[in-house]
Amino acid sequence: MMPSIMRFLQRFQSLAKTGLLLYSTLLKSNKTLNVVSLTSSSSLDTLTRSSLVVILLTG
């Protein structure tokens, strides 16, 4: 059971890193900043926080 959990965490970690990279790249453009502020920032913050926690825990 443990190896499957580790495999899932590794897959999620790479997805989270890719997501954070895309997120930070998008934040650099002014158009995307407007879009991000229009979308629900709470869900974005929650996603970013959970991704960072996973990266810190598994890294």
N, CA, C and O atoms as a Tripos MOL2 file, in Angstrom:
@<TRIPOS>MOLECULE
protein
  236   235    59     0     0
PROTEIN
NO_CHARGES

@<TRIPOS>ATOM
      1 N           0.8270   -1.2070    0.0000 N.3       1 MET1
      2 CA          0.0000    0.0000    0.0000 C.3       1 MET1
      3 C           0.8670    1.2650    0.0000 C.2       1 MET1
      4 O           0.5420    2.2440   -0.6730 O.2       1 MET1
      5 N           1.9560    1.2410    0.7490 N.am      2 MET2
      6 CA          2.8200    2.4160    0.8180 C.3       2 MET2
      7 C           3.4150    2.8260   -0.5270 C.2       2 MET2
      8 O           3.4190    4.0160   -0.8400 O.2       2 MET2
      9 N           3.9190    1.8870   -1.3380 N.am      3 PRO3
     10 CA          4.4890    2.3050   -2.6290 C.3       3 PRO3
     11 C           3.4900    3.0350   -3.5180 C.2       3 PRO3
     12 O           3.8590    3.9690   -4.2310 O.2       3 PRO3
     13 N           2.2300    2.6180   -3.4820 N.am      4 SER4
     14 CA          1.2330    3.2920   -4.3140 C.3       4 SER4
     15 C           0.9880    4.7160   -3.8210 C.2       4 SER4
     16 O           0.7760    5.6270   -4.6210 O.2       4 SER4
     17 N           1.0180    4.9080   -2.4890 N.am      5 ILE5
     18 CA          0.8540    6.2540   -1.9260 C.3       5 ILE5
     19 C           2.0270    7.1360   -2.3410 C.2       5 ILE5
     20 O           1.8390    8.2910   -2.7240 O.2       5 ILE5
     21 N           3.2370    6.5880   -2.2620 N.am      6 MET6
     22 CA          4.4150    7.3570   -2.6530 C.3       6 MET6
     23 C           4.3630    7.7080   -4.1350 C.2       6 MET6
     24 O           4.7220    8.8200   -4.5250 O.2       6 MET6
     25 N           3.9180    6.7640   -4.9610 N.am      7 ARG7
     26 CA          3.8160    7.0220   -6.3970 C.3       7 ARG7
     27 C           2.8140    8.1460   -6.6590 C.2       7 ARG7
     28 O           3.0460    9.0170   -7.4980 O.2       7 ARG7
     29 N           1.6950    8.1110   -5.9280 N.am      8 PHE8
     30 CA          0.6850    9.1560   -6.0770 C.3       8 PHE8
     31 C           1.2410   10.5130   -5.6550 C.2       8 PHE8
     32 O           1.0160   11.5190   -6.3280 O.2       8 PHE8
     33 N           1.9720   10.5360   -4.5280 N.am      9 LEU9
     34 CA          2.5460   11.7920   -4.0480 C.3       9 LEU9
     35 C           3.5530   12.3560   -5.0380 C.2       9 LEU9
     36 O           3.5810   13.5630   -5.2780 O.2       9 LEU9
     37 N           4.3820   11.4860   -5.6160 N.am     10 GLN10
     38 CA          5.3630   11.9540   -6.5920 C.3      10 GLN10
     39 C           4.6700   12.5290   -7.8200 C.2      10 GLN10
     40 O           5.0800   13.5650   -8.3430 O.2      10 GLN10
     41 N           3.6170   11.8500   -8.2780 N.am     11 ARG11
     42 CA          2.8710   12.3350   -9.4370 C.3      11 ARG11
     43 C           2.2170   13.6720   -9.1130 C.2      11 ARG11
     44 O           2.2440   14.5970   -9.9240 O.2      11 ARG11
     45 N           1.6260   13.7690   -7.9140 N.am     12 PHE12
     46 CA          0.9740   15.0120   -7.5100 C.3      12 PHE12
     47 C           1.9930   16.1300   -7.3480 C.2      12 PHE12
     48 O           1.7130   17.2830   -7.6730 O.2      12 PHE12
     49 N           3.1890   15.7850   -6.8400 N.am     13 GLN13
     50 CA          4.2330   16.7850   -6.6360 C.3      13 GLN13
     51 C           4.6700   17.3900   -7.9640 C.2      13 GLN13
     52 O           4.8260   18.6060   -8.0720 O.2      13 GLN13
     53 N           4.8700   16.5460   -8.9750 N.am     14 SER14
     54 CA          5.2780   17.0730  -10.2770 C.3      14 SER14
     55 C           4.1620   17.9190  -10.8840 C.2      14 SER14
     56 O           4.4250   18.9440  -11.5150 O.2      14 SER14
     57 N           2.9110   17.4860  -10.6910 N.am     15 LEU15
     58 CA          1.7830   18.2800  -11.1730 C.3      15 LEU15
     59 C           1.7190   19.6230  -10.4560 C.2      15 LEU15
     60 O           1.4620   20.6540  -11.0770 O.2      15 LEU15
     61 N           1.9520   19.6070   -9.1510 N.am     16 ALA16
     62 CA          1.9020   20.8390   -8.3750 C.3      16 ALA16
     63 C           3.0100   21.7950   -8.8010 C.2      16 ALA16
     64 O           2.7830   22.9990   -8.9250 O.2      16 ALA16
     65 N           4.2140   21.2560   -9.0270 N.am     17 LYS17
     66 CA          5.3170   22.1080   -9.4730 C.3      17 LYS17
     67 C           4.9990   22.7310  -10.8250 C.2      17 LYS17
     68 O           5.2410   23.9190  -11.0380 O.2      17 LYS17
     69 N           4.4590   21.9310  -11.7370 N.am     18 THR18
     70 CA          4.0950   22.4480  -13.0550 C.3      18 THR18
     71 C           3.0140   23.5140  -12.9310 C.2      18 THR18
     72 O           3.0660   24.5450  -13.6010 O.2      18 THR18
     73 N           2.0390   23.2540  -12.0710 N.am     19 GLY19
     74 CA          0.9630   24.2150  -11.8670 C.3      19 GLY19
     75 C           1.4630   25.5280  -11.2910 C.2      19 GLY19
     76 O           1.0530   26.6000  -11.7340 O.2      19 GLY19
     77 N           2.3550   25.4470  -10.2970 N.am     20 LEU20
     78 CA          2.9060   26.6570   -9.7030 C.3      20 LEU20
     79 C           3.7590   27.4220  -10.7030 C.2      20 LEU20
     80 O           3.7430   28.6530  -10.7170 O.2      20 LEU20
     81 N           4.5040   26.7060  -11.5380 N.am     21 LEU21
     82 CA          5.3210   27.3510  -12.5670 C.3      21 LEU21
     83 C           4.4310   28.1050  -13.5500 C.2      21 LEU21
     84 O           4.6940   29.2610  -13.8840 O.2      21 LEU21
     85 N           3.3720   27.4320  -14.0080 N.am     22 LEU22
     86 CA          2.4240   28.0800  -14.9190 C.3      22 LEU22
     87 C           1.7560   29.2720  -14.2440 C.2      22 LEU22
     88 O           1.5850   30.3280  -14.8550 O.2      22 LEU22
     89 N           1.3810   29.0940  -12.9830 N.am     23 TYR23
     90 CA          0.7030   30.1400  -12.2220 C.3      23 TYR23
     91 C           1.5840   31.3800  -12.1000 C.2      23 TYR23
     92 O           1.1200   32.4980  -12.3240 O.2      23 TYR23
     93 N           2.8670   31.1820  -11.7430 N.am     24 SER24
     94 CA          3.7760   32.3190  -11.5940 C.3      24 SER24
     95 C           4.0740   32.9670  -12.9400 C.2      24 SER24
     96 O           4.2260   34.1860  -13.0240 O.2      24 SER24
     97 N           4.1580   32.1530  -14.0010 N.am     25 THR25
     98 CA          4.3830   32.7080  -15.3380 C.3      25 THR25
     99 C           3.1920   33.5500  -15.7730 C.2      25 THR25
    100 O           3.3550   34.6260  -16.3490 O.2      25 THR25
    101 N           1.9930   33.0480  -15.4920 N.am     26 LEU26
    102 CA          0.7850   33.7840  -15.8600 C.3      26 LEU26
    103 C           0.6600   35.0880  -15.0860 C.2      26 LEU26
    104 O           0.1680   36.0840  -15.6170 O.2      26 LEU26
    105 N           1.1050   35.0840  -13.8330 N.am     27 LEU27
    106 CA          0.9990   36.2850  -13.0080 C.3      27 LEU27
    107 C           1.8590   37.4210  -13.5470 C.2      27 LEU27
    108 O           1.6320   38.5850  -13.2160 O.2      27 LEU27
    109 N           2.8520   37.0870  -14.3790 N.am     28 LYS28
    110 CA          3.7440   38.1230  -14.9000 C.3      28 LYS28
    111 C           3.0710   38.9840  -15.9680 C.2      28 LYS28
    112 O           3.5200   40.0980  -16.2370 O.2      28 LYS28
    113 N           2.0080   38.4830  -16.5720 N.am     29 SER29
    114 CA          1.3290   39.2800  -17.5960 C.3      29 SER29
    115 C           0.1640   40.0380  -16.9760 C.2      29 SER29
    116 O          -0.5640   39.5010  -16.1410 O.2      29 SER29
    117 N          -0.0050   41.2860  -17.3880 N.am     30 ASN30
    118 CA         -1.0450   42.1380  -16.8000 C.3      30 ASN30
    119 C          -2.4440   41.6180  -17.0900 C.2      30 ASN30
    120 O          -3.3270   41.7000  -16.2360 O.2      30 ASN30
    121 N          -2.6530   41.0870  -18.2810 N.am     31 LYS31
    122 CA         -3.9680   40.5600  -18.6420 C.3      31 LYS31
    123 C          -4.3760   39.4530  -17.6820 C.2      31 LYS31
    124 O          -5.5160   39.4040  -17.2220 O.2      31 LYS31
    125 N          -3.4340   38.5690  -17.3860 N.am     32 THR32
    126 CA         -3.7410   37.4460  -16.5180 C.3      32 THR32
    127 C          -3.9780   37.9100  -15.0860 C.2      32 THR32
    128 O          -4.7830   37.3170  -14.3680 O.2      32 THR32
    129 N          -3.2830   38.9670  -14.6640 N.am     33 LEU33
    130 CA         -3.5260   39.5070  -13.3270 C.3      33 LEU33
    131 C          -4.9760   39.9430  -13.1940 C.2      33 LEU33
    132 O          -5.6060   39.7070  -12.1630 O.2      33 LEU33
    133 N          -5.5060   40.5730  -14.2260 N.am     34 ASN34
    134 CA         -6.9120   40.9800  -14.1950 C.3      34 ASN34
    135 C          -7.8240   39.7630  -14.1270 C.2      34 ASN34
    136 O          -8.8000   39.7540  -13.3770 O.2      34 ASN34
    137 N          -7.5050   38.7340  -14.9120 N.am     35 VAL35
    138 CA         -8.3160   37.5170  -14.9140 C.3      35 VAL35
    139 C          -8.2820   36.8460  -13.5470 C.2      35 VAL35
    140 O          -9.3110   36.4110  -13.0310 O.2      35 VAL35
    141 N          -7.0710   36.7650  -12.9590 N.am     36 VAL36
    142 CA         -6.9190   36.1240  -11.6560 C.3      36 VAL36
    143 C          -7.6970   36.8800  -10.5900 C.2      36 VAL36
    144 O          -8.3240   36.2690   -9.7240 O.2      36 VAL36
    145 N          -7.6580   38.2150  -10.6490 N.am     37 SER37
    146 CA         -8.3910   38.9930   -9.6510 C.3      37 SER37
    147 C          -9.9010   38.8580   -9.8510 C.2      37 SER37
    148 O         -10.6720   38.9910   -8.9000 O.2      37 SER37
    149 N         -10.3220   38.5930  -11.1000 N.am     38 LEU38
    150 CA        -11.7510   38.4090  -11.3540 C.3      38 LEU38
    151 C         -12.2330   37.0400  -10.8860 C.2      38 LEU38
    152 O         -13.3450   36.9080  -10.3750 O.2      38 LEU38
    153 N         -11.3870   36.0180  -11.0640 N.am     39 THR39
    154 CA        -11.7780   34.6860  -10.6130 C.3      39 THR39
    155 C         -11.7390   34.6280   -9.0920 C.2      39 THR39
    156 O         -11.2100   35.5310   -8.4450 O.2      39 THR39
    157 N         -12.2950   33.5740   -8.5280 N.am     40 SER40
    158 CA        -12.3300   33.4640   -7.0690 C.3      40 SER40
    159 C         -10.9210   33.2470   -6.5420 C.2      40 SER40
    160 O         -10.3560   32.1630   -6.6860 O.2      40 SER40
    161 N         -10.3590   34.2790   -5.9330 N.am     41 SER41
    162 CA         -8.9770   34.2180   -5.4660 C.3      41 SER41
    163 C          -8.8240   33.2450   -4.3030 C.2      41 SER41
    164 O          -7.7350   32.7200   -4.0690 O.2      41 SER41
    165 N          -9.9130   33.0030   -3.5730 N.am     42 SER42
    166 CA         -9.8180   32.0950   -2.4240 C.3      42 SER42
    167 C          -9.4750   30.6740   -2.8650 C.2      42 SER42
    168 O          -8.6600   30.0030   -2.2320 O.2      42 SER42
    169 N         -10.1020   30.2160   -3.9580 N.am     43 SER43
    170 CA         -9.8140   28.8630   -4.4340 C.3      43 SER43
    171 C          -8.3970   28.7830   -4.9790 C.2      43 SER43
    172 O          -7.7220   27.7700   -4.7980 O.2      43 SER43
    173 N          -7.9340   29.8450   -5.6490 N.am     44 LEU44
    174 CA         -6.5650   29.8720   -6.1570 C.3      44 LEU44
    175 C          -5.5730   29.8350   -5.0010 C.2      44 LEU44
    176 O          -4.5840   29.1040   -5.0440 O.2      44 LEU44
    177 N          -5.8460   30.6320   -3.9610 N.am     45 ASP45
    178 CA         -4.9660   30.6520   -2.7990 C.3      45 ASP45
    179 C          -4.9160   29.2880   -2.1320 C.2      45 ASP45
    180 O          -3.8450   28.8180   -1.7470 O.2      45 ASP45
    181 N          -6.0700   28.6540   -1.9960 N.am     46 THR46
    182 CA         -6.1260   27.3370   -1.3690 C.3      46 THR46
    183 C          -5.3370   26.3260   -2.1760 C.2      46 THR46
    184 O          -4.5960   25.5180   -1.6160 O.2      46 THR46
    185 N          -5.4950   26.3710   -3.5020 N.am     47 LEU47
    186 CA         -4.7670   25.4540   -4.3800 C.3      47 LEU47
    187 C          -3.2680   25.6850   -4.2610 C.2      47 LEU47
    188 O          -2.4950   24.7320   -4.1640 O.2      47 LEU47
    189 N          -2.8570   26.9510   -4.2690 N.am     48 THR48
    190 CA         -1.4330   27.2710   -4.1730 C.3      48 THR48
    191 C          -0.8680   26.8150   -2.8370 C.2      48 THR48
    192 O           0.2130   26.2300   -2.7760 O.2      48 THR48
    193 N          -1.6150   27.0910   -1.7560 N.am     49 ARG49
    194 CA         -1.1410   26.6990   -0.4260 C.3      49 ARG49
    195 C          -0.9960   25.1870   -0.3030 C.2      49 ARG49
    196 O           0.0110   24.6940    0.2040 O.2      49 ARG49
    197 N          -2.0010   24.4570   -0.7660 N.am     50 SER50
    198 CA         -1.9320   22.9990   -0.6590 C.3      50 SER50
    199 C          -0.8020   22.4500   -1.5180 C.2      50 SER50
    200 O          -0.1360   21.4910   -1.1260 O.2      50 SER50
    201 N          -0.5770   23.0480   -2.6910 N.am     51 SER51
    202 CA          0.5220   22.6130   -3.5510 C.3      51 SER51
    203 C           1.8570   22.8530   -2.8660 C.2      51 SER51
    204 O           2.7340   21.9900   -2.8990 O.2      51 SER51
    205 N           2.0210   24.0170   -2.2470 N.am     52 LEU52
    206 CA          3.2640   24.3290   -1.5450 C.3      52 LEU52
    207 C           3.4850   23.3740   -0.3810 C.2      52 LEU52
    208 O           4.6040   22.9160   -0.1530 O.2      52 LEU52
    209 N           2.4220   23.0740    0.3520 N.am     53 VAL53
    210 CA          2.5320   22.1500    1.4830 C.3      53 VAL53
    211 C           2.9770   20.7760    1.0040 C.2      53 VAL53
    212 O           3.8450   20.1520    1.6150 O.2      53 VAL53
    213 N           2.3790   20.3000   -0.0950 N.am     54 VAL54
    214 CA          2.7490   18.9870   -0.6350 C.3      54 VAL54
    215 C           4.2010   18.9820   -1.0730 C.2      54 VAL54
    216 O           4.9240   18.0220   -0.8100 O.2      54 VAL54
    217 N           4.6400   20.0540   -1.7450 N.am     55 ILE55
    218 CA          6.0310   20.1320   -2.2020 C.3      55 ILE55
    219 C           6.9780   20.1460   -1.0050 C.2      55 ILE55
    220 O           8.0090   19.4730   -1.0220 O.2      55 ILE55
    221 N           6.6320   20.9120    0.0370 N.am     56 LEU56
    222 CA          7.4910   20.9880    1.2160 C.3      56 LEU56
    223 C           7.5460   19.6550    1.9470 C.2      56 LEU56
    224 O           8.6060   19.2490    2.4220 O.2      56 LEU56
    225 N           6.4090   18.9730    2.0410 N.am     57 LEU57
    226 CA          6.3620   17.7070    2.7700 C.3      57 LEU57
    227 C           7.0810   16.5940    2.0270 C.2      57 LEU57
    228 O           7.7580   15.7690    2.6400 O.2      57 LEU57
    229 N           6.9350   16.5700    0.6880 N.am     58 THR58
    230 CA          7.5010   15.4660   -0.0720 C.3      58 THR58
    231 C           8.8820   15.7860   -0.6210 C.2      58 THR58
    232 O           9.6200   14.8800   -1.0080 O.2      58 THR58
    233 N           9.2420   17.0730   -0.6590 N.am     59 GLY59
    234 CA         10.5330   17.4650   -1.2220 C.3      59 GLY59
    235 C          11.6460   17.1440   -0.2620 C.2      59 GLY59
    236 O          12.8120   17.4020   -0.5600 O.2      59 GLY59
@<TRIPOS>BOND
     1     1     2 1
     2     2     3 1
     3     3     4 2
     4     3     5 am
     5     5     6 1
     6     6     7 1
     7     7     8 2
     8     7     9 am
     9     9    10 1
    10    10    11 1
    11    11    12 2
    12    11    13 am
    13    13    14 1
    14    14    15 1
    15    15    16 2
    16    15    17 am
    17    17    18 1
    18    18    19 1
    19    19    20 2
    20    19    21 am
    21    21    22 1
    22    22    23 1
    23    23    24 2
    24    23    25 am
    25    25    26 1
    26    26    27 1
    27    27    28 2
    28    27    29 am
    29    29    30 1
    30    30    31 1
    31    31    32 2
    32    31    33 am
    33    33    34 1
    34    34    35 1
    35    35    36 2
    36    35    37 am
    37    37    38 1
    38    38    39 1
    39    39    40 2
    40    39    41 am
    41    41    42 1
    42    42    43 1
    43    43    44 2
    44    43    45 am
    45    45    46 1
    46    46    47 1
    47    47    48 2
    48    47    49 am
    49    49    50 1
    50    50    51 1
    51    51    52 2
    52    51    53 am
    53    53    54 1
    54    54    55 1
    55    55    56 2
    56    55    57 am
    57    57    58 1
    58    58    59 1
    59    59    60 2
    60    59    61 am
    61    61    62 1
    62    62    63 1
    63    63    64 2
    64    63    65 am
    65    65    66 1
    66    66    67 1
    67    67    68 2
    68    67    69 am
    69    69    70 1
    70    70    71 1
    71    71    72 2
    72    71    73 am
    73    73    74 1
    74    74    75 1
    75    75    76 2
    76    75    77 am
    77    77    78 1
    78    78    79 1
    79    79    80 2
    80    79    81 am
    81    81    82 1
    82    82    83 1
    83    83    84 2
    84    83    85 am
    85    85    86 1
    86    86    87 1
    87    87    88 2
    88    87    89 am
    89    89    90 1
    90    90    91 1
    91    91    92 2
    92    91    93 am
    93    93    94 1
    94    94    95 1
    95    95    96 2
    96    95    97 am
    97    97    98 1
    98    98    99 1
    99    99   100 2
   100    99   101 am
   101   101   102 1
   102   102   103 1
   103   103   104 2
   104   103   105 am
   105   105   106 1
   106   106   107 1
   107   107   108 2
   108   107   109 am
   109   109   110 1
   110   110   111 1
   111   111   112 2
   112   111   113 am
   113   113   114 1
   114   114   115 1
   115   115   116 2
   116   115   117 am
   117   117   118 1
   118   118   119 1
   119   119   120 2
   120   119   121 am
   121   121   122 1
   122   122   123 1
   123   123   124 2
   124   123   125 am
   125   125   126 1
   126   126   127 1
   127   127   128 2
   128   127   129 am
   129   129   130 1
   130   130   131 1
   131   131   132 2
   132   131   133 am
   133   133   134 1
   134   134   135 1
   135   135   136 2
   136   135   137 am
   137   137   138 1
   138   138   139 1
   139   139   140 2
   140   139   141 am
   141   141   142 1
   142   142   143 1
   143   143   144 2
   144   143   145 am
   145   145   146 1
   146   146   147 1
   147   147   148 2
   148   147   149 am
   149   149   150 1
   150   150   151 1
   151   151   152 2
   152   151   153 am
   153   153   154 1
   154   154   155 1
   155   155   156 2
   156   155   157 am
   157   157   158 1
   158   158   159 1
   159   159   160 2
   160   159   161 am
   161   161   162 1
   162   162   163 1
   163   163   164 2
   164   163   165 am
   165   165   166 1
   166   166   167 1
   167   167   168 2
   168   167   169 am
   169   169   170 1
   170   170   171 1
   171   171   172 2
   172   171   173 am
   173   173   174 1
   174   174   175 1
   175   175   176 2
   176   175   177 am
   177   177   178 1
   178   178   179 1
   179   179   180 2
   180   179   181 am
   181   181   182 1
   182   182   183 1
   183   183   184 2
   184   183   185 am
   185   185   186 1
   186   186   187 1
   187   187   188 2
   188   187   189 am
   189   189   190 1
   190   190   191 1
   191   191   192 2
   192   191   193 am
   193   193   194 1
   194   194   195 1
   195   195   196 2
   196   195   197 am
   197   197   198 1
   198   198   199 1
   199   199   200 2
   200   199   201 am
   201   201   202 1
   202   202   203 1
   203   203   204 2
   204   203   205 am
   205   205   206 1
   206   206   207 1
   207   207   208 2
   208   207   209 am
   209   209   210 1
   210   210   211 1
   211   211   212 2
   212   211   213 am
   213   213   214 1
   214   214   215 1
   215   215   216 2
   216   215   217 am
   217   217   218 1
   218   218   219 1
   219   219   220 2
   220   219   221 am
   221   221   222 1
   222   222   223 1
   223   223   224 2
   224   223   225 am
   225   225   226 1
   226   226   227 1
   227   227   228 2
   228   227   229 am
   229   229   230 1
   230   230   231 1
   231   231   232 2
   232   231   233 am
   233   233   234 1
   234   234   235 1
   235   235   236 2
@<TRIPOS>SUBSTRUCTURE
     1 MET1         2 RESIDUE 1 A MET
     2 MET2         6 RESIDUE 1 A MET
     3 PRO3        10 RESIDUE 1 A PRO
     4 SER4        14 RESIDUE 1 A SER
     5 ILE5        18 RESIDUE 1 A ILE
     6 MET6        22 RESIDUE 1 A MET
     7 ARG7        26 RESIDUE 1 A ARG
     8 PHE8        30 RESIDUE 1 A PHE
     9 LEU9        34 RESIDUE 1 A LEU
    10 GLN10       38 RESIDUE 1 A GLN
    11 ARG11       42 RESIDUE 1 A ARG
    12 PHE12       46 RESIDUE 1 A PHE
    13 GLN13       50 RESIDUE 1 A GLN
    14 SER14       54 RESIDUE 1 A SER
    15 LEU15       58 RESIDUE 1 A LEU
    16 ALA16       62 RESIDUE 1 A ALA
    17 LYS17       66 RESIDUE 1 A LYS
    18 THR18       70 RESIDUE 1 A THR
    19 GLY19       74 RESIDUE 1 A GLY
    20 LEU20       78 RESIDUE 1 A LEU
    21 LEU21       82 RESIDUE 1 A LEU
    22 LEU22       86 RESIDUE 1 A LEU
    23 TYR23       90 RESIDUE 1 A TYR
    24 SER24       94 RESIDUE 1 A SER
    25 THR25       98 RESIDUE 1 A THR
    26 LEU26      102 RESIDUE 1 A LEU
    27 LEU27      106 RESIDUE 1 A LEU
    28 LYS28      110 RESIDUE 1 A LYS
    29 SER29      114 RESIDUE 1 A SER
    30 ASN30      118 RESIDUE 1 A ASN
    31 LYS31      122 RESIDUE 1 A LYS
    32 THR32      126 RESIDUE 1 A THR
    33 LEU33      130 RESIDUE 1 A LEU
    34 ASN34      134 RESIDUE 1 A ASN
    35 VAL35      138 RESIDUE 1 A VAL
    36 VAL36      142 RESIDUE 1 A VAL
    37 SER37      146 RESIDUE 1 A SER
    38 LEU38      150 RESIDUE 1 A LEU
    39 THR39      154 RESIDUE 1 A THR
    40 SER40      158 RESIDUE 1 A SER
    41 SER41      162 RESIDUE 1 A SER
    42 SER42      166 RESIDUE 1 A SER
    43 SER43      170 RESIDUE 1 A SER
    44 LEU44      174 RESIDUE 1 A LEU
    45 ASP45      178 RESIDUE 1 A ASP
    46 THR46      182 RESIDUE 1 A THR
    47 LEU47      186 RESIDUE 1 A LEU
    48 THR48      190 RESIDUE 1 A THR
    49 ARG49      194 RESIDUE 1 A ARG
    50 SER50      198 RESIDUE 1 A SER
    51 SER51      202 RESIDUE 1 A SER
    52 LEU52      206 RESIDUE 1 A LEU
    53 VAL53      210 RESIDUE 1 A VAL
    54 VAL54      214 RESIDUE 1 A VAL
    55 ILE55      218 RESIDUE 1 A ILE
    56 LEU56      222 RESIDUE 1 A LEU
    57 LEU57      226 RESIDUE 1 A LEU
    58 THR58      230 RESIDUE 1 A THR
    59 GLY59      234 RESIDUE 1 A GLY
